[in-house]
Amino acid sequence: MGACNELAFHSPRVELRLHNASVGAAVYILFRDRLGALGERSLAAPLNRAAGIPGALLASAVLAGALHDVGKASPLYRGKQSYYGHELAGAVLLQRAAEWLESKGMRGEAVLLELAAWAVARHHSAMKDRHPVDAANLPGPTGRAAGALAELLESPECALKALPPLPGWVRDAVAGALYDLSDRAAAQGKGWVMHLLKEKLWMLAGRQNITRETPSTPEGIPAGRWMVYASIATGAVVVADTLVASAERRAGEEAGATDEAAGPAYVELWRAELDPGAVRRVEDLAKRGAAGGPEPLKALEQALASLGMPP
């Protein structure tokens, strides 16, 4: 229990499950109208059909936000601001969880989680060598990402404790994938983890899907359309994560912390582009979460319920 508690913080002061919940709720608060409007247009029709629900793009984006830092529940992290490969380790886990759902005949749910995995894989891809293509091709990034995945698989119970409220089928899929991968990694070693990572990153990078339909969507979503969905969901997660992290830093400064890194300057540009009321709500939610309050958990539960995916 003590070891898990050490892994459960997004920063020295913010609990990881509260940060993940804040980002998932923020995606919904900031982009409900925009992604909801897209979901009603022909652009999103193939995804809605494959997932079996209207508004599948928003639903996947919210799940991606709520799961974006699942890869940080690792001994490599221990409350640091970030480390290389946590997003890739988390994405590989979620991609395997989508396969778990597919094996149970839950094809619509598998599509939602697969798209979330693609967004999680890309939410730090603007940084050097952090796109899935780089991690799959460059020896240094590949080794670091494999190390992050191996560390995550060593403590599956800790990763599950760091999850925010989620639909039961998501939690079951993540748990099933975690324990399966953990057992295989223990039995077959680091070479197997490296092979798994490269295989999944090639799929998440889309390099197998340029001229044919994505393997993970047998219902027939064209590759180009799938990449559009992934880009939109990724953008929503990046903006929500950055706004939440910036508000958490400010909360730390107000509480007298002296080790909080300054947020990126472009946060102010994003704040100007978004609905002011929604931004204020997100920032208040993040500050309450930074203080240990349950508000982010409740907000995520409400968002998921409104999307027909109650925890």
Sequence and secondary structure as in RCSB ss.txt:
>XXXX:A:sequence
MGACNELAFHSPRVELRLHNASVGAAVYILFRDRLGALGERSLAAPLNRAAGIPGALLASAVLAGALHDVGKASP
LYRGKQSYYGHELAGAVLLQRAAEWLESKGMRGEAVLLELAAWAVARHHSAMKDRHPVDAANLPGPTGRAAGALA
ELLESPECALKALPPLPGWVRDAVAGALYDLSDRAAAQGKGWVMHLLKEKLWMLAGRQNITRETPSTPEGIPAGR
WMVYASIATGAVVVADTLVASAERRAGEEAGATDEAAGPAYVELWRAELDPGAVRRVEDLAKRGAAGGPEPLKAL
EQALASLGMPP
>XXXX:A:secstr
 HHHHHT BSSSSSBHHHHHHHHHHHHHHHHHHHHHHHHTSGGGHHHHHHHTSTTHHHHHHHHHHHHTTGGGSST
TTTT S  TTHHHHHHHHHHHHHHHHHHTT HHHHHHHHHHHHHHHHTTTTSTT SHHHHHH HHHHHHHHHHHH
HHHT HHHHHHT  S  HHHHHHHHHHHHHHHHHHHHH HHHHHHHHHHHHHHHTTTT SSS  TT TTT  HHH
HHHHHHHHHHHHHHHHHHHHHHHHHHHHHTT S      THHHHHHHHS HHHHHHHHHHHHHHHTT SHHHHHH
HHHHHHTT   
